[in-house]
Amino acid sequence: MTATARLHEPTTTPAPEGIGPGDDGWRLPARAFLRRIGHRGPVTPTADSLRALTTATLRAVPYEMLDALEGRPTSLHHPDVFAKLVHRRQGGTCLETTPLLGRFLREAGFPVRLVAAQIWRVKGGWAPRWDHLILLVEADGAEWVVDAGFFMMTALEPLPTDGAEHTHDGWTHRVATADGHRAVLRRTPGGDWIPVYRFAERHLETADCTWVVDYHMAAADSPLTANLLCSRVIPGGKLILMRKNFIRAENGRENIDFLATERAAEKAIAEIFHGHDGKLAERALRLWNRTRGKRAGKLPGIG
């Protein structure tokens, strides 16, 4: 059985207490992590605390894959990810930010599962691979979808899996079923429901995801090594840079600007990486210039 197939087989196996590479002897430095995300409130295994911690992480840690664009594979080792996101104050992808947040939540007492998801493409249809990662977290007797590493728009705070509609800052989501799997759906301004992604049930270890890194570093159609893709959650929405498009998604609406010049790209990149070392924005601008002339292909799983 291939790694891809393994990742999305549903199962009724009970959820483990937490996520991570096992008993590796490393304990996440909680105070440094909290300083990085700017969280000063209580840390208890409750829904209110989960909401505050997730929101703080989303707003503090941008989505970026600059290392991959520069030819450096993503490390799945939690101490390496911690050094990148916390000590060096970079951003990350679903392979980095989401598992690291999951490890923090586990050590704070939350029951957590790390599971694979298959993204719905911008132009319709499921991506060919289950190469996105999300968390399923239990708090206050309910289960919540937590996504700290998604490039495009999804729920801006933990989403209950109760099937009800949940609206936050003009964005409405719910968990339903799509093609045989539970899925996160988003309501469009016109009232239609479209999938964001569908997700599996089986808990993963980070070692189960090495094939995702190998694929994106080697595949000619990987968006992570061919295009500059970066984003950051802001109050009410998200700022998204996708190739030459800058999307400002706020309060249920999306406005798209075409980045025709380097100056326009520089301004958009600076906004996404606001509050971070200027060298991060400088690297992103160099990569935007390097990739701007590449032929645009399909964007498969972007997580």
C-alpha positions in Angstrom: 0.0 0.0 0.0 1.4 3.4 -0.9 1.9 6.2 1.6 -0.7 8.3 -0.2 -3.3 5.6 0.2 -2.4 5.1 3.9 -3.0 8.7 4.7 -6.7 8.8 3.9 -8.1 5.5 5.1 -10.9 6.1 7.6 -10.7 4.2 10.8 -12.5 3.8 14.1 -9.3 3.5 16.1 -9.7 5.6 19.3 -7.8 8.9 19.2 -4.5 9.0 21.0 -3.8 11.6 23.7 -1.6 13.7 21.4 0.6 14.1 18.4 4.3 14.1 17.8 7.2 11.8 16.8 6.8 9.7 20.0 8.7 9.8 23.2 11.7 11.7 21.8 12.8 13.2 25.0 12.1 16.8 23.8 9.7 19.0 25.6 8.4 22.1 23.7 9.6 25.3 25.4 6.1 26.6 26.2 7.0 30.1 27.4 9.0 30.8 24.2 6.2 29.5 22.1 3.6 31.7 23.9 5.9 34.8 23.5 6.2 34.0 19.7 2.4 34.0 19.2 1.8 36.8 21.7 -0.6 34.8 23.9 -0.8 36.1 27.5 -4.0 34.4 28.7 -4.5 31.2 30.5 -3.5 27.9 29.0 -6.0 25.2 30.0 -7.6 22.4 28.0 -10.8 24.4 27.4 -12.6 25.6 24.3 -11.9 29.3 25.2 -8.2 28.6 25.6 -8.1 26.6 22.4 -9.8 29.4 20.5 -7.4 32.0 21.9 -4.3 29.9 21.3 -5.3 29.1 17.7 -6.2 32.7 16.8 -2.9 33.9 18.3 -0.9 31.3 16.2 -2.7 32.2 13.0 -2.1 35.9 13.3 1.5 35.6 14.4 2.9 32.9 12.2 2.5 33.5 8.4 2.2 30.8 5.8 5.4 30.7 3.8 7.5 28.1 2.0 10.6 30.2 1.2 13.0 27.4 2.2 11.5 25.0 -0.3 11.7 27.6 -3.1 15.4 28.0 -2.3 15.9 24.3 -2.5 16.0 23.3 1.2 13.6 20.5 2.2 11.3 20.9 5.1 12.3 19.3 8.4 9.6 17.5 10.2 11.6 17.2 13.4 9.8 19.3 16.0 13.0 20.9 17.5 14.0 22.0 14.0 10.5 23.4 13.3 10.5 25.2 16.7 13.9 26.8 15.9 12.5 28.0 12.5 9.2 29.4 13.7 10.1 30.6 17.2 13.8 31.4 17.3 14.2 32.6 13.7 10.6 34.0 13.6 9.8 32.6 10.2 6.5 31.2 9.0 5.6 27.7 8.0 3.3 25.3 6.2 0.9 22.7 7.4 3.8 20.3 7.8 5.4 22.7 10.3 3.0 25.1 12.1 0.1 22.6 12.5 2.1 19.7 14.1 4.0 22.1 16.3 0.8 23.7 17.6 -0.6 20.2 18.0 2.4 19.2 20.1 1.9 22.3 22.3 -1.8 21.6 22.8 -1.0 18.0 23.7 1.5 19.0 26.3 -1.1 21.5 27.6 -3.6 18.6 28.2 -5.7 18.6 25.0 -6.5 15.3 23.3 -5.3 15.8 19.7 -5.2 14.0 16.4 -3.1 15.0 13.5 -4.9 13.9 10.3 -4.5 14.2 6.5 -6.8 16.3 4.4 -7.5 16.6 0.6 -7.9 20.1 -0.6 -10.6 21.3 -3.0 -9.0 23.2 -5.8 -9.7 26.8 -6.5 -11.1 26.0 -9.9 -13.0 22.9 -8.7 -12.2 19.2 -8.1 -10.2 17.4 -5.4 -6.4 17.8 -5.4 -4.7 14.5 -6.5 -3.1 14.0 -3.1 -4.0 14.0 0.6 -1.1 16.3 1.4 -2.6 18.8 3.8 -2.6 18.4 7.6 -5.1 19.5 10.2 -5.8 18.9 13.9 -8.9 17.3 15.5 -8.9 18.6 19.1 -11.2 17.8 22.0 -12.3 20.5 24.4 -15.3 21.0 26.6 -16.9 17.7 25.4 -16.8 18.7 21.7 -14.5 18.0 18.8 -12.9 20.9 16.9 -11.1 21.3 13.6 -7.9 23.4 14.1 -5.9 24.4 11.0 -2.8 26.5 11.6 -1.2 26.0 8.2 -3.5 26.6 5.3 -2.6 28.8 2.5 -6.1 29.9 1.3 -9.2 30.8 3.3 -10.6 28.4 5.9 -12.1 28.9 9.3 -10.4 31.6 11.3 -10.8 29.9 14.6 -11.4 26.3 15.8 -14.5 24.9 14.0 -16.8 22.5 15.9 -17.6 19.3 14.0 -21.2 19.4 15.1 -22.6 20.1 11.6 -24.0 23.5 12.5 -23.2 26.7 10.6 -20.6 28.8 12.4 -20.0 32.4 11.3 -17.0 34.4 12.3 -16.2 37.9 10.9 -18.4 37.4 7.9 -17.1 33.9 7.0 -19.5 30.9 7.5 -18.2 27.3 7.7 -19.6 24.0 8.8 -18.5 20.4 8.9 -20.5 18.0 6.7 -19.8 15.0 4.4 -18.3 15.3 1.0 -17.7 12.2 -1.2 -17.6 9.8 1.7 -15.5 11.8 4.2 -16.1 14.5 6.7 -15.2 17.9 5.2 -15.0 21.6 6.0 -17.4 23.6 3.8 -17.5 27.4 3.3 -20.6 29.4 2.3 -19.9 31.7 -0.7 -21.3 35.2 -0.8 -24.0 33.8 -3.2 -25.1 31.3 -0.6 -23.6 28.2 -2.1 -21.5 25.7 -0.1 -18.1 24.7 -1.4 -15.6 22.4 0.1 -12.4 23.7 1.6 -11.1 20.2 2.2 -12.2 16.8 3.3 -10.3 15.0 6.0 -9.4 11.5 7.2 -9.8 10.1 10.7 -6.6 8.2 11.4 -4.0 9.8 13.6 -0.7 10.4 12.0 2.8 10.7 13.2 5.0 13.3 11.5 7.1 10.5 10.1 4.1 9.4 8.1 4.4 12.7 6.1 7.9 12.4 4.8 6.5 11.5 1.4 4.9 14.9 1.2 8.3 16.6 1.5 9.9 14.2 -1.0 7.1 14.8 -3.5 7.1 18.6 -3.3 10.9 18.8 -3.6 11.0 16.5 -6.6 7.8 16.9 -8.6 7.7 19.3 -11.5 4.1 20.3 -10.8 4.7 21.1 -7.1 3.4 24.6 -6.3 5.8 24.8 -3.3 8.9 24.9 -5.5 7.6 26.8 -8.5 5.6 29.8 -7.2 5.7 32.3 -4.3 2.8 31.5 -2.1 2.4 33.2 1.3 -0.4 34.4 3.5 -1.3 35.6 7.0 -4.5 35.8 9.0 -5.5 39.3 10.1 -8.5 40.4 12.2 -11.6 39.6 10.0 -9.8 37.7 7.3 -6.6 36.9 5.5 -3.9 38.4 3.2 -2.9 36.0 0.4 -0.2 36.3 -2.2 -0.5 33.8 -5.0 1.8 34.3 -7.9 1.0 37.8 -9.2 -2.3 38.0 -7.3 -2.8 39.7 -3.9 -6.0 38.7 -2.3 -7.4 40.7 0.6 -10.1 38.5 2.2 -12.0 40.5 4.9 -15.4 40.3 6.5 -16.8 37.7 4.0 -15.5 39.4 0.8 -12.4 39.0 -1.3 -10.7 41.7 -3.3 -8.0 40.7 -5.7 -5.2 43.0 -7.0 -2.9 42.1 -9.8 0.8 42.7 -8.9 2.0 44.2 -12.1 5.3 45.7 -10.7 8.0 44.8 -8.3 7.0 47.7 -6.1 3.4 46.4 -5.9 4.7 43.0 -4.9 7.1 44.5 -2.3 4.2 46.4 -0.7 2.0 43.3 -0.5 4.8 41.1 0.8 5.6 43.7 3.5 2.0 43.6 4.7 2.0 39.8 4.9 5.3 39.7 6.8 4.5 42.7 9.0 6.1 42.4 12.4 8.8 40.0 11.2 12.5 40.5 10.4 12.7 42.5 7.2 15.0 39.9 5.7 12.1 37.5 5.5 10.3 40.0 3.2 13.5 40.6 1.2 13.8 36.9 0.6 10.2 36.7 -0.5 10.6 39.5 -2.9 13.7 38.0 -4.5 11.8 34.7 -5.0 8.8 36.6 -6.4 11.0 38.1 -9.0 12.7 34.8 -9.8 9.4 32.9 -10.2 7.1 35.7 -11.7 7.8 34.7 -15.3 7.1 31.0 -14.8 4.2 29.4 -16.6 1.3 29.1 -14.2 0.0 25.6 -13.8 -2.7 24.0 -11.6 -2.4 24.5 -7.9 -2.8 21.0 -6.3 -2.8 20.5 -2.6 -1.5 23.6 -0.9 -1.1 23.1 2.8 
